[in-house]
Structures are given as C-alpha cells and as structure tokens.
Amino acid sequence: MKDAFTKFEHEGWERVANKYDSTWSSSTRQFIPALLNAAEVGAEMSILDVGCGPGYVSAAAVELGALAVGLDFSAEMIAIAKKMFSAIEFRQGDAQNLPFDDASFDRVLANFALLHLSDPGRAMAEACRVLKNGGRFAFTTWAKIEENPFVKLVDDAIQAHANLEVDLPPGPPFYLFENEEEFRNALERTGFDGRSMTFKVHKIEWQVPTARFVFDAERNAGVRTAGLLARQTPEALRKIQTAIENTVQPYAKGNGFAIPKAAYVVSISKK
C-alpha cells in the first residue's frame, strides 16, 4: 500500500464496503456469467478471484463445482465475503503482489478489479505467475465511453460542471485500454499467449429506483469519482446532480430506470 493511488483506493473501499451490495452489485453481478463462461470454468478447477469484494464471483464459481479462493485488499470487503459465503476461503492481499506460489491455480478471475490498481500490468504478470501452464486469466473492465451510456452520462455531467483540477492521486486510465489490440499487447508483455485471447463486449441494463440514485451512488458508495465529487463546491455538485438526473430520464422503465452499461470481457491462456 505504498503508492498514493493504492492508498487512496484502499482507504476508500474500507470506508464504503458496506454500501457496495446495495448499490453497485446489482450491476457488476450481471457480468459474472459472461466472465465465468469466457474463462471456461469447470468442476474441480482451482480458482483465484482477485479483487473479490463481497465474494460473488467466488460463489458463482463454486456453484459450478470449482474450488475458489477470494482475495481483496480491503479487510472490510473480506469480512463481508466471509459472512455471506462462510464455506469459501477469503483472504486479504494485494493483486499486484499475490501471496501464492507459482503455478497454483487453473484460473484467475478479476471482475472490474484491474481498474482499482495503480499498476494493472503488474497484476496481469502476477496472475500469469500463479497460473498453471495452460491456465486462463479472465477479467472484465468497463468499455470506453462511446460504447457505454452509463459512463457517458456521468462523465458528461462531470466534464460540464466539475472542477477537474483537484488534488487526487493519479491512477491508471478509467477504461484501461482503448481497443482489443491494446489488451492483447499488454497481456503478451506479461507472459500470456496473445493468440488465445478472446474479447467480447457484454451489455447489461442497470436497474435503479430513482434518477437521483446514480448521483448518490457515485458520491457516497464509490471511490475514484467520489473523491472528485468531494472536492467540488455545493453549486457544482447541484449542477452535476441535476445533469445526471436529467440524462437518466430517457431510461425510465417500469417503476424505475434501466441504464445500459457495457464492459469488455477478456480471457487469455498462459503460454
């Protein structure tokens, strides 16, 4: 936890871990079946779930007959995971310095975890190291803004009304890589077989009860965007909130709103 961005992310998730289930999980859990399918998870496989949060990926892998271990840098998240899924092993640790021997797992999975690390490339290399030969690493990361309506509506409001020159520790790009070839090149550099990579865009609808829910989730249950919002004036916050609520309105569905989200689902084999 030595670098400023990791410290910022760690402190943030320790603070908001108990809000994850009531806000973000209804979105991120929808990507788990696609992630497990891309990784070709099967019975008796040893699985490492990196950035496991409350443990949903681990639990889904166990339902398929796999043997899962979940790891997260947040002690609060690990406590929640252990409470929710007491039969599964969860431990605190750093995705960029995995506490496991070489060639320990058949699969390594990461559902949006790479976005919260100061050095995603190092985490990729660590995933490769702990995989057995021929094992697969599969992960999700948010699709770039033009493919991702939810991200666009939040980003548009922030770009229009926020002061972006605030004191936040620099981190990796919000969307990691711009295209399939950039993902392949990065993974090849860390020991994976680029020819084996699969890359898909997976789309879901995030059901939220009110138009304000999105702003409140970003401000009170997130970390990176929440850090930016915390450094805005009350007037700027009101403008951002209003812009988000107005942009959410066209997604009205039933008694709430259904906002489209998109992520890249990437899977690749160790050489």
C-alpha positions in Angstrom: 0.0 0.0 0.0 3.0 2.3 -0.5 1.9 4.3 -3.5 -0.6 7.2 -3.2 -3.2 5.8 -5.6 -3.3 2.4 -3.9 -3.6 4.0 -0.5 -6.4 6.2 -1.8 -8.3 3.3 -3.3 -7.7 1.1 -0.2 -9.0 3.7 2.3 -12.0 4.4 0.0 -13.1 0.8 -0.2 -12.6 0.3 3.5 -14.9 3.3 4.0 -17.7 2.3 1.6 -17.5 -1.5 1.6 -20.8 -1.9 3.4 -22.6 0.1 0.7 -21.4 -2.0 -2.3 -24.1 -4.6 -2.1 -26.9 -2.0 -2.0 -25.5 0.0 -4.9 -23.0 -1.5 -7.4 -23.6 -5.2 -7.0 -26.8 -5.2 -9.0 -24.7 -4.0 -11.9 -21.4 -5.9 -11.6 -23.0 -9.2 -10.7 -24.7 -9.3 -14.1 -21.3 -9.7 -15.8 -20.3 -12.7 -13.8 -21.8 -15.4 -16.0 -20.0 -14.0 -19.0 -16.8 -13.9 -17.1 -17.0 -17.5 -16.0 -18.0 -18.6 -19.5 -15.0 -16.7 -21.0 -12.7 -18.4 -18.5 -14.2 -21.8 -19.2 -14.6 -22.5 -15.5 -15.5 -26.1 -14.7 -15.8 -28.6 -11.8 -12.7 -29.3 -9.7 -10.8 -26.3 -11.1 -8.8 -24.2 -8.6 -9.9 -20.6 -8.9 -8.4 -17.4 -7.7 -10.9 -14.5 -7.5 -8.8 -11.3 -7.4 -10.5 -8.2 -6.1 -13.3 -10.4 -4.9 -15.2 -7.7 -3.0 -18.2 -9.4 -1.3 -17.4 -12.7 -2.9 -19.9 -13.1 -5.7 -17.5 -14.4 -8.4 -16.1 -16.9 -5.9 -19.6 -18.1 -5.0 -20.6 -18.4 -8.7 -17.5 -20.5 -9.4 -18.2 -22.8 -6.5 -21.8 -23.3 -7.8 -20.1 -24.7 -11.0 -18.1 -27.2 -8.8 -14.9 -25.2 -8.8 -12.7 -24.7 -5.7 -12.4 -21.0 -5.2 -10.2 -18.6 -3.1 -11.1 -14.9 -2.9 -8.6 -12.1 -2.4 -9.2 -8.4 -1.8 -7.1 -5.6 -0.4 -10.0 -4.4 1.7 -10.4 -6.1 5.1 -13.9 -4.8 5.3 -14.8 -6.4 2.0 -13.2 -9.7 3.1 -15.2 -9.6 6.4 -18.4 -9.2 4.3 -17.5 -12.0 1.9 -16.7 -14.4 4.8 -20.1 -13.5 6.4 -22.0 -14.0 3.1 -20.2 -17.2 2.0 -18.7 -18.8 5.0 -17.8 -22.0 3.3 -15.4 -20.3 0.9 -11.8 -19.2 1.7 -11.3 -15.4 1.6 -8.1 -13.6 2.5 -6.7 -10.1 2.4 -3.9 -9.4 -0.1 -2.6 -7.3 -2.9 -3.4 -8.2 -6.5 0.0 -6.7 -7.5 1.9 -9.0 -5.1 -0.1 -12.2 -4.8 0.5 -14.3 -1.7 0.5 -17.6 -3.6 3.2 -19.9 -5.1 3.9 -20.1 -8.8 1.5 -22.3 -10.8 -1.1 -22.6 -8.0 -4.4 -22.1 -9.9 -6.2 -23.3 -13.0 -8.0 -20.0 -13.4 -7.5 -16.4 -12.2 -10.6 -14.2 -12.4 -11.0 -10.4 -11.9 -14.4 -8.7 -12.1 -13.5 -5.0 -12.6 -10.6 -5.3 -10.1 -7.9 -4.0 -12.5 -9.4 -0.5 -12.6 -8.6 -0.1 -8.9 -4.9 -0.8 -9.1 -2.0 1.6 -9.5 -0.2 -0.9 -11.8 -2.6 -3.2 -13.7 0.3 -4.6 -15.8 1.9 -5.9 -12.6 -1.4 -7.5 -11.6 -1.5 -9.2 -15.0 2.0 -10.5 -14.6 1.1 -11.8 -11.1 -2.0 -13.5 -12.5 0.3 -15.2 -15.1 2.8 -16.3 -12.4 0.3 -18.0 -10.2 -1.5 -19.8 -13.1 -0.6 -23.3 -14.1 0.7 -23.8 -17.7 -2.3 -23.6 -20.0 -4.4 -21.9 -17.3 -6.6 -18.9 -18.2 -6.9 -15.4 -16.8 -10.2 -13.7 -17.4 -11.4 -10.3 -16.4 -13.9 -7.5 -17.0 -13.2 -3.8 -17.4 -15.6 -1.0 -18.4 -16.0 -0.3 -22.1 -14.8 3.0 -23.4 -17.2 6.0 -23.1 -18.7 5.9 -26.6 -19.8 2.3 -26.1 -21.1 2.8 -22.5 -24.2 5.0 -22.0 -23.9 4.9 -18.2 -20.3 6.1 -18.2 -21.1 8.8 -20.7 -24.0 10.3 -18.7 -21.8 10.6 -15.6 -18.7 11.8 -17.5 -20.7 14.4 -19.5 -22.1 15.9 -16.2 -18.6 16.0 -14.6 -16.9 17.4 -17.7 -19.5 20.2 -18.0 -19.7 21.3 -14.3 -16.9 19.9 -12.2 -13.5 21.5 -11.4 -11.2 18.8 -12.7 -8.0 20.4 -11.3 -8.3 18.9 -7.8 -5.7 17.1 -5.7 -6.3 13.4 -6.4 -3.5 10.8 -6.7 -3.0 9.9 -10.4 -4.1 6.4 -11.3 -4.5 4.3 -14.5 -7.0 5.3 -17.2 -10.6 4.8 -16.2 -11.1 2.4 -19.2 -7.7 0.7 -19.1 -7.2 0.2 -22.8 -8.8 1.6 -25.9 -9.2 -1.5 -28.0 -8.7 -5.2 -28.4 -5.2 -4.9 -29.8 -4.0 -2.9 -26.8 -5.3 -5.5 -24.4 -3.5 -8.2 -26.4 -0.2 -6.4 -26.4 -0.4 -5.7 -22.7 -1.2 -9.3 -21.8 1.5 -10.6 -24.1 4.1 -8.4 -22.4 3.2 -10.1 -19.1 3.6 -13.7 -20.3 0.3 -14.6 -21.9 -0.4 -16.2 -25.3 -2.0 -13.4 -27.4 -3.3 -15.9 -30.0 -5.5 -17.5 -27.3 -7.2 -14.2 -26.3 -11.0 -13.8 -26.6 -12.5 -10.3 -26.4 -16.2 -9.5 -26.2 -18.4 -6.6 -25.3 -21.0 -7.6 -22.8 -24.0 -5.3 -22.3 -26.5 -5.2 -19.4 -29.2 -2.9 -18.0 -28.7 -1.5 -14.6 -32.0 -1.2 -12.8 -32.1 1.8 -10.4 -35.2 3.0 -8.4 -34.8 6.8 -9.0 -32.9 9.2 -11.2 -31.0 10.5 -8.2 -29.8 7.0 -7.2 -26.9 7.3 -9.7 -25.6 10.5 -8.3 -25.9 9.3 -4.7 -24.1 6.0 -5.6 -21.2 7.8 -7.2 -20.9 10.3 -4.4 -21.5 8.0 -1.4 -20.6 4.5 -2.4 -17.7 4.9 -4.9 -14.1 5.9 -4.5 -12.5 7.5 -7.5 -15.4 9.6 -8.7 -16.5 10.1 -5.1 -13.0 11.6 -4.4 -13.5 14.1 -7.3 -17.1 15.0 -6.2 -16.0 15.5 -2.6 -13.7 18.3 -3.8 -16.4 20.3 -5.6 -18.4 23.3 -4.4 -22.0 22.9 -3.4 -23.1 24.8 -6.5 -21.1 22.5 -8.8 -22.5 19.4 -7.0 -26.0 20.6 -7.6 -25.3 21.2 -11.3 -23.7 17.7 -11.7 -26.6 16.1 -9.8 -29.2 17.9 -12.0 -27.4 17.0 -15.2 -27.2 13.3 -14.3 -30.8 13.2 -13.2 -31.9 14.8 -16.5 -29.9 12.4 -18.6 -31.2 9.4 -16.7 -34.8 10.3 -17.5 -35.0 8.8 -21.0 -34.2 5.4 -19.5 -37.4 5.2 -17.5 -38.7 1.7 -17.3 -41.5 0.4 -15.0 -41.2 1.9 -11.6 -37.6 3.0 -12.1 -34.9 3.3 -14.7 -32.9 0.8 -16.8 -29.5 2.3 -17.7 -27.4 0.5 -20.3 -23.8 -0.5 -19.2 -21.1 -2.2 -21.3 -17.9 -3.9 -20.3 -15.1 -5.8 -22.1 -14.8 -9.5 -21.1 -11.3 -10.7 -21.8 -9.9 -14.2 -21.5 -6.4 -15.5 -22.3 -4.2 -18.5 -21.7 -0.8 -18.7 -20.1 1.9 -19.8 -22.6 
